[in-house]
């Protein structure tokens, strides 16, 4: 189970999603971008996170977990700086 905490103020929203529901990751090719999009299977929407300098580390850890569990997933590296359109 993966739990993401997000929220710009004094509260956090929690969304629990089984880790094997991750379908793909989208990150930017731009070095200074700190966004991450996680695409989920069977969900109506994807999640875009501001991961500061840890976006690539988060993706690497999740990729390793998914690989060990035998889950098939995709990784997308896009040229845009803002990932909102993806």
N, C-alpha and C positions, 0 to 999 in steps of 0.2 A: 504494500500500500504506500502510495506517495502522498504526502501532505504538503501543500504549498501555503505559506503565509504571505499575504500581501495586503496592502492598504497603506495609504499615505499618512494616516493620522494615528491616533492613539489606540486604534483597534486593528485586529487582524481578522481576515476572513479565511476560513479553512475549507478547502475542497479536497476530499479524499477520493482518489481514483486508483483502482488497481493498477499496479505498475505494468502489467502485461497489456493494458489498454493503450499504451503509448504507441502511436503509429509512426511518427516522424518528428524530427527536430528541424528548425530553421534558424540559422544564424547568419550574420552579415559577414561579407568578406572584408569589410572595413575594420581595421585594427582597433579603432577607438569606440566601436559600437559595443554597448553593454546590454543589448536586448537579446531575448531568447523566446522563440515560439515553440510550444509543445503541442503537437497535433495528436488528438486522441481518437481511437476507433469508436464508431458508434455514437459519438457526441455531436450535438448540433453546432458546437463552436469549439474553437481552440483557445489556448491560453497564451497571452503574451506577457512576459515577465521582464522587469528591469532587474538584472542580476549583477549590476555594478561590474567589477572586474572579474567576477567568478563565472560568467556565462559559459566559457569554454570548459572550465573544470566541472561544472554541473553536467554538461553534455557528456563529457568523458566518463564520469562516474555512472550516469544512467545508462550509457551505451555498454559499459562493462557488465552492469547488472543484467541488462536485457540479453546480452550475448550469453551469459552463463545460464540464464533461464531458457534460452532457445527461442526467444521472441524475435521475429523478423521486423525490422524497422528501417526507415530511410533517414538520411541526413541531407539537408539542403543548405548550400552556402550561396547566398544571393548577393548581387552587387550593390543593392540599395543600402543606404545607411539606416533608414527607418523601416521597420518590419511590419508596420501597421497594415500594409496592403496584402500581406501574406497570412 
